[in-house]
Amino acid sequence: MFSINPTSCKSNVATFDSVQSKLRQYSAEIESIRSELPMNIRASASIDAALSACAASALNNALGVEKLSAALSAICDTYSKTEEDIVSNLTGEGGTKSYAPSGSDNAVCVSDGGGGGGTVQPGTNTPFDDNGQYGGDQGHPKETDKKDPHFKEMADIIKKYYPNMTDDEIMEYLEKMNKEGCGYVAICNSIFSAYVGNEELFEKTFGFPMYDNQGELNYDLLLCDLYADTDNHHKGLFGSDYKNPFAIFDKGTDEASRKYRTELYLKDKGVDVKIDNDIVFDPQNFDKYSDGSVIMRAENFKMYDVDGKEYTVKGGHAMTVTGVTEDGRLIVSSWGRKFYLDPAQKGIDIDFAYYEYDIHK
């Protein structure tokens, strides 16, 4: 069976980076030597031309190595994420949700669009209450009929970034978002939590109301805006933004891409966010992070809904931690619903990140 170790392979990106840096240095040194030559020697057209050509060649090779480095990084990401491309839909009886195995820590996730924490009541909701959805649900947008006014709201946002998309293409896009949107939903949850009580500022910042006309948070609109603006974007070797040329295979998010894409999305909106992907989190220190939001990535685990039904996830999944129970379980938001998860369960692979926003910059 053919396989590669993408993590090991991607480590060669640093080698490419070192080589291209040295090539740039050589080019600069050649130009320096050329400029310092005595005029009687430099006057020789053949010597001057040869040095100039050497400097240009070194620089061109540096640019070529830089492109190879970016391509290698993209290929390794593609390989890792393609292993997660086939994700099962809801299966089994008795409320069991399962996912195909994952070969990396990139979160890829599917919802049936059936989330919701309860009946929506008049008035405005907070992100994590029992009135309406319990956080966002990446599967909800794809369930919207094209004749529904809500579909037009989402389409108008997506067309800001993809103006030529047809309605059918947008439906396909929403389906793609469902398959890889859990990390984006967790980010949206954290943004909504930061803006509770600042609804006017939210609308001024993002361009649409924080709540819909039923009093529910506009999860779908924020999700579409964040996803369309930043999906497949990565931080380049020298800090510049680039969009993965293999975007069709760029599935899901990981801790690094969630951090980068959140910062990218909020930069032009004048919103500062501090993101720490290396926090040491456990149920005992939850209050330490009460000023922001905790986003977790878990792999190969079980969790339970409010009715005690078991859900099994066999791949990577991103969720928002909303609280802890007295017996040490985490309360999380996933698929627009409340779940309970034991962070000490056997076989789980888990990481935590902390998001804190300065919305009054």
N, C-alpha and C positions, 0 to 999 in steps of 0.2 A: 504494500500500500504506500502510495506517495504521501509524504508529509514533510513539513518543515517546522522548526521552532521559531515562530515569528519574533519572540522576545530576543532570542540570541541573534537572529538575523538583523533585527533592527538596531542592535548594538553597533553594527558597522556604520551606522549613520554618523557616529562620532568620529570614526576614522575618515570618512569622506570630508567631514567638517574640518578636521585637522589638515588634510591634504589641500583642500581649496584655500585655507588660510595661508599655508606656506607658499602656494602658487601666487597668491596675491602679493605676498611679501617679496618673492623673487621678482615679480614684475616691477614693483616699486624700487627695488634695489638696482635693477638693470637701468631703469629710467634715471635713477640718481647717478649711477656711474656715467651714463651717457651725457648728462648735463654737466658733469664735473670734468669731462675730458678737455684737455687744452684745445684751443680753437684750431690750431694747425692740424691736429689729429682728427678732430670732429669734422673739419672741412672736407675730409675724405667721404664722399657720398656713400661709398660701399660700407665703411665702418658704421656710419651714422644709421644707414638703412638697416644694417644687420642687427644692431642693438635695438632699434625701434621695433623691428619685426619680432625679436626675441621677447621683448616686453609685452607686445600685443599678444603673442602666442601664449605666454604664461597666464595672462589675464583671461584670455578666451578659454583656456583649459580650466581655470578656476571656476568660471561661470558654468562650464560643462559639468564639472564635478558637483557643483552646487545643485544642478538640475538632477543629476543622478541620485544625490542624497535625498532630495524631495521625493523622487520617484520611488526609491527603495522604501522610504517611510510610508508612502501611500500604499505600496504593494503589500507590505507587512500588515498594515491596518486592514487592507482589503481581505487578505487571507484570514486574519483572525475573525473578522466580522462575517465573512461568508460562511464560516463554520456555524454561525448562529442564524443563517438566513432562513432556514426551514424551521419555523416555530409552529407548534401545534396549537389549534384552537381549543376552546374549552372541551374537555372530554370527561367521560366517566359519569357515574351516578352519585347521588347524595351530595352534590355541590363540590365535587373535587375538580380543581383547576390544575392542569399540569402543562409543563413546557418541555420542549426538546432539550437535550443536553447542550451545554455551552462549552466551547473550547477556550474562552478568554473571559476577561472581566468586563467586557463591553456589555452594557445593558440593552437587551432586546426584549420587547414585551408586547403582549397582545391583550386587548380587552374586548369583551363582547358588546360593549356599549351599554351594559345593563347596570352601571353603577348608580349610586345614590344612597345617601344616608337616611332618607326619609322624605315625606311629602313636603313640597315647598310651601311655605306659609307666606302670607303678605308681610312686607317689611324687608329689611336687609339682613343677610346672614353673615356670620363669620366663617372663615374657611373650614374650620373643624368643629361643627356642631351637628346636632341630629335633625336640623331643619334643612332639608334638601341634600345636595351632595356633600360628602365628607372629603373635601378636596377635589381636584380635577380628575378627569377620566379621559385618557387619550382615545378611547373607542367611541365616545359620544358623538364627535363631529361626523364620523363616517355614517352614522345611523340617520342623519338628517336628510330628509327628502329634498331634492333639488327645487321643488316648488315652495318649500318652506321659506319664509322671509329670513329665518336665521341662517339658511344656507347662503343667501345673498350677502349677509353681513360677513360671514367667513370668507366668501369668495372675493369680496371687495378688498379685504385685508391681504389675502394671498396674491391678488393681482397687483398690489403695490410693488411686489418683487418679481412677479411673473405675469406681466400684463397680457400676454398672448394666450394664456391658458384658457381652454374651453371648460364648460361645466363638467363634461365627462372626464377631462384630464384632472380637474380639481377633485372629483370624487376618487380617482385613483391616487391622487396625492394624499388625501385624507386617510385612505386605506394604508398607504405607506407610513404615514404619521402614527397610525394606530400600532403598527408592528414595531416601532422603535421609539415611541414617544414617552416612555415612563420617566426617563431622566428629565425631559423638558417639562413634564407635568410637575415633578418635584420642585423644579426651579420656579414655575408659576405659583405653586402653593406658597413658596417662601416669599415671593413678591407680594402676593395678596396679604399675607400675614403682616408684612411690614407696613402696608397702607391702610390697615383697619383704622377707621376714624379720620382718614385723610382722603375721602372720596373725591373731593374737588381737585386735589393735587394729583391723584391718580389719573383722572381724565385729562388734565392739562399735560401730564407727562406722556401718556400712552395714546391719547387721541380718541378714546372711546370710554363710555361710562364704566365704572367699576362694577355696577350691578345692572342686570337686565330689567325689563319691565315687570318681572314677577318677583323681584327682590333677590334673585340668585346671583351669585358672583359670575362675572363674564369669563368663566374658565376657558371656554372654547375660543373666544376672540384673542385672549392673551396667548394661549397656546399656539394658535395659527400664526400670530405675529412673531413670536419668538422663534418658532420652527422655520417659517419661511425666510426669516431674516438671517438665521445663523446655521441652519443644518448643513453639514458637510464642510463647514469652515474650520480651519486649523491654523495654529500659530506656526509660522515658518521658522526656518533656522535662525534668521536674524530679526525675528520679532514681527515681521510683516504678515498680514493676513493672506491666506490663500484658500481657495475652494478646491476640494479634492477632485481631480479630473476623472476619477473612477467613482463618481458620486452614486451611481446605481448600486454599488456594493458597499457604500459607507453606511453601515448599519449601526444604529444605536449610539449611545454615549458611554464614556467612562468618566472617572473623576476629573482628569485633566481637561477633556473636551467640554465637560459641563462648566468648569471654572472659566475656561477661555470664552465660551460662547455666551455665558452670562455677562461677563465683563464687556464683551464686544457689543452685545445687545443694548446694554445700559449706558455705554460710553457717550454716545451722541445725545442721550436723553438727560445728561447731567446728573446721573445717579451714581454715587459711589457705593461699591460693595466690597466687603472684605471676606475672602473665602479661604478657609483653612482646610485642606484635604487630609491633614494628618492629626486630627484631634484624637485624644484618648477618651473615649466615651463609654459610659456604662450607666445602668439605671440609677446608680447612687449619685451621679453628678449631673443629672439632667438639668437641674435648676441653674447650673453654672452657665448654660447656654440659652437661658430664657430671653435674652435680648435679641436673639435672631432665630434661625431655623436650622435644624439638624437634618441633613439628607443622608440616607444610608444606601449602600450598595450591598446586596446580599446574594449569595449563590448557593444553590442546593439546600433548600430549607422547606420547612412547613410552617404555615400560619393558619389562624382560625378566625372566622368572621364572628359577628356578635351572636349568632345562633349556634356557634360551636362547630360549624362545618369546616372540614380540613381542606386546605389548598396547598398543593405541592408545586414548588418551582424548581426545575432542574437546570436552570441557567441563570444568568445575571439579571437582576431586577433592581431598579432604583425606586425608593419610596421616601416619604417624609415622615420623620418621627414626630408624633404629636404629644406623647406623654408616656408614662410608665405606670404599671400596676403595682400593688403592694407586694405581690409575689415575684417581682423582678422582670415581668414581661414588658416588651415594648408595645406601645400603641402606635400603629402606623396608618397612613393614608395610602391606599392603592386602588386604582380603578374607580375612584370616587366613593370608596367605601372604607369603613373602619375595620381593621384587623388587629389581631394580637399575635406577637411573635416572641419566642423564647430565644434570646441572643446566645444562650449557652447550649443550644441543642446540638446533638452530634452531627458532624459532617458539614456544618454551615461555614461558609467563607464570608466574612463581613467586614466592611469598612464604613467610616463615618466622616462627614464633612460638615463644616459650620459656615453658614451664610448670614452675614450681618449687613444691613443696608443703612446708608445715610441718605434718606429721601429728601432732606431739606438743604441740600448743597446749594 
